[in-house]
Amino acid sequence: MRYAETLTASPSRLPRVLVPGLHGLWWETGLIVCVAALVLLAMAQPAFGYFFFGEDFLYLGQLRAHGNDFWTAVLSPTDNIFFRPVFSATNLLWHMVLPLDPLAHHVRNFAFSVLNLALLHRVLVRLVASAWARALALFFFALSKAHLVAIGYINVYDSIISLMLLLLTVLFWLRYAAQRRWYDYAAGLVFCFFAIFTKDYGLVVVVVVGALVAFVATTPADWGSQVRWWTVRLSPLPLMVLLYLGARLQIVGPLPTPGTGLANPAYTPALDGWLTGLKLLIFTSTMANLSFGGSGTTGAGGLGYAVQPALRQMGLDGRWVDAVLYVGFLGMVIVTLYRGRRVGWPLLFPLVWIAAYFGPTLLTRNIQLYYMYEPLAGAAVLLGMCLAQATRGLLHTWVATLCLIGLNGAINNYASLYHWEFVASRAQLADQAIVGLYRGAPLESLTLVTAQRPFWEYTLMGDFKGPMLPERLGRPDLKVRFADRAELPARAAAADERNPVFDLDNEFLAYPARSDQATAQAEGPAERLRLVLLRPSVTQAGVPFGVQPDGAVALSVDTENAVAGTRIMWDGIPLDTAYGGASLLTAIVPPELFAVPGRHEVYLQQGTRESNRLEFVVEP
């Protein structure tokens, strides 16, 4: 028997297909994905305004470090400790196609996010019999605040690709299990291979495929009669895993381990009970678009964040609103899972999916919202399968629940100041000052003087692995140096037109001074400088807000007609301000300014121009 014939031959007992006869419904996919895409666009609109920063150029730096040899760069370590050939290849190919305009990269991220919605719906079509359940499950995923990070944080395109390959793998294995076509089997193997070679724990896709076969294509009662048939067809998967592990060991070395030179503080595998509990809280609250893991990492919160200023005036704490919403959401999940138990063994498939992709993240000390991306898709599948067994009342309750989740997500997306958002706004300010002056100039070197070297080295150069400034200046070989503030006089005295120096802590002042910089600072817009909104506008004495990676506290403000160099003033004190565009500024607020209760006047200053005043309240 030829190999193609063995793939289509059926075992003595046909495999169980959860939803036979619903493999079409392309009209439903087209309609619901279009609506979901519009919802996603509205929810994630702020994502399109964020700038590049150094980490977004990590793969490009990898290419430059290997003499622009594409395949050598792809098959080399990423950030010294990772092996991500698929991510490297896809990102480098896009760098060759897209302009160095952040909007183009955001549009790409959005387009692939919509593609993932379509793939997720096609998976739901094969697993969920109810159209209402499929729709609710898809909108549960589309409403997630995780998309703001995936679209706005340009380098998180990795997570979008990872989910796309996972969904394609699952979809084609479902097709093969149902219809026995050799080309579905081949496609399932190909996409599984690429999913394995995305990242170090990409190999867990094999576990997901195994769960699909064990609990969807068959049931435990069928295992005895079908184990040999499926073992033959699944046999390439462990070989792929061994190939990946062998290549990783040869190219990068073993995983970071304690007690060796390979140890890494953030990524050395270790289980911490407290951190595991925190990550579980973050994951479950993220499903409801709430935030309990720190605003810089998981966002500003939901409805409780919005009503907090009003409730505080009545002596109440708005954080309890989000806590009540969270408990209510967990109650809905428990009721839905109990109702969905009728599905039986197939319900284990999405549970394994969630555990396989979320479990490895529990072994690191790093907390990132994009770690939730693949598990959230698995949770959507779980929800859809359970809601297929729901009563009409439960379905209606989930419609209301999704409306509330969407409200939480909109508040979170439009009010949050994630760490990466702050970094991007600072990178944009530096880019406007440096690249705006020297793009196309015949530079030999660039020296940046600052008292915050670690922050700026990461922001502008990805710790010298992501060369944002050389790429943006169109000079990949440009030497970029950082110096401490004490070195400024000597560095400034030695500066010339081919080797300029910038004072990053003093409004990006250039040495030697350039007439076009002075003109740009003197002109400014004719429109009135206006302060629209403070985020936040109230805090408790001594309680940090908008905490940044270096521990600094950041105030974000919505503005009109701000320009580079506009300062946020706090009771007449100029704050270290980052320009995020004409409508967004952020500033570092020293702890002593909100250490005691009081009311403070915040306004904007640009040269001799000043804005209106808004009040920031520090409560007891």
Steps between C-alpha positions, in 0.01 A plus 500: 500500500637841405573753777220737389254212517605409854422855613144482371430144613266476799559279803256226586295754696452850361633784718256717689448844347341741746291704254443312173336681211596857602821530301369770266337813641747729323229766482482494879877529530508795261218685672599448860871562440423830326294614799763373746773680304311831531460442874870419529592814307290717730634332814867513396501840328758649742746229391553668162661807657800340671853538376791260451756433770824302505349156560301528176831484311630189675482273194640771273791535741545124479525530121753786516711310755533213249610710207147526351499124433131409525526128574789537742297761689189281502691196629677686779415580864253780566593727791778246577272246676206427264466300180219646288565426133140544383461829684837618366414411140151654498611822668801546272287443191255765618786743569598457135146584385364761742628856534650613829168654595341363817150539355580249226605246762186563707283445191681172435444389859132589473458316168650182643287537814193500275636193322523330839135586564409328174709192583353483849150507357585219258619294798177582684295391199646149538461483877185695589155419361323817616534818293430711812775319692747548213422872482531556874829307513649701213396834649639393838841479331456807277413721800815411694729783605791272401452621141606854595838360604523263202432781250665796675813329633650441156735217599206299639424407139679182616198405711262564210704267277519238776122497538448494123718188463327334796155567353606376156642183655182432697276581202674265257519215751125543561442490124710187466327328790164568340565445129818293465658712224873460460555870426337597831738262673799649315393855583450402866856365515649806326330754729581288805868504395501879468318537835768289671777718358348830619636507856633279778161379614345499155542122513195479729292515181567125485317461831203694357489277192519193722206627706303567181549142385441348844188693599343638180587265216454202735388432855671286766263218407646501148867511596551124501377456142658816356826549686713328235335690214550840663848417632626458143353832394624689805851349485656798309414737786748373763764491226437871438540569871831313508617692193419832667668405829807374315527817293452717809766311695745529212438869421410657837583241764280353772222691672609743775558295815573597863856482622663532158624775275183448298275619784277798419316691774176528304493182292672227701218248558381496862163475669404772747170450682429868555585594141295209366197623695555854371521382139183296539328810639629707207383243244152458642452876550629567148218280365259756650718796389573584863841567652645365824868469416626859495388766253831513314473130415128426475336839444293752691208279597136499395183673610635542853786710364258730318274563800778511758532883514125539560485225761797642687314826546236293682765328712486174301776307325431440130730199495224300667289543186753307293532240777122442495502479119784247517318277748184524290694402188651197674152400607382517138794286390427236766131484410585474130757225555252307709241530227754404237601180677248324272750534215701227668854405403543759219489774764847391606641615166477879562600448865821330384548782245481763776729308735756418229555865402450664839687242709854576372458870581462406868864390503640847428518815711386716208139623491362615165145536376585349163580169675120466529436519125490130404333393828226761444423343162478162673266653759279626213478146360416367848230765540347419162487126569335558838250756370384251239338321796368819664140601557359806330520687831869423540568612142322830565697546820823450304391767252475742793829372641678563170359853490650559843830338397505729195439806722783392729725452198420841351574672833820301539622561144434873502628567855797268542864596510685171457877491545545451125274799427717725712816368336350554153403859582853577618645336191279717281615815673864403448437404139339836424793684651787290364379344176310816412829693504744249353311273261713468186797683657846339454541395863790296635380464860229614737554557872205516740559644846259413782472419868267211407726289283332157549160641409617682187727218386196271503261760353712613206733206438334192653803460728711517181315207342221708343660794312204733466695824454744375230212349303280808532793720395559277197851415617509138628875522573473817710678478836272602785655566839351589838676711761427611856407859575836571659658452157279759327748795497778292346270325254334826392837668446611217269173486302482593132248467215604139429518402867222687681412472868148515646408584858205265551415648840478860377235498226737312269730797458746441215872577490599667279175699496313499170301793369212277388459372857481853635247597232282198573498581872423867440212457256243278675137480391269796486219307664433530870690257722238306697505242779202265456530217753728367774545122525466448791365815658486367856709272717555425867792653684818305433328250268690472166313509170609417145806321636775459237761222458758702691254568785424859397143635524348635178210740442336483156304797363280555196581826325423714199769666286798382706838492324837348576643686798164564667537447875247381758510735798405394854434804723750688284760220515604369155477122474715275282257474207477259207330613178263237359342725238286814493239327716708302751772584751639299789715620787696352788358617835748499793359316806526805724241682288219260598629388841248704701131582445422813304380654175748580225482712188614331180546684171712505184780738407663551160743789502298800614166330424297333774185287493194491718528347848362165625500373858677188624370383838712310753262351755580386856 
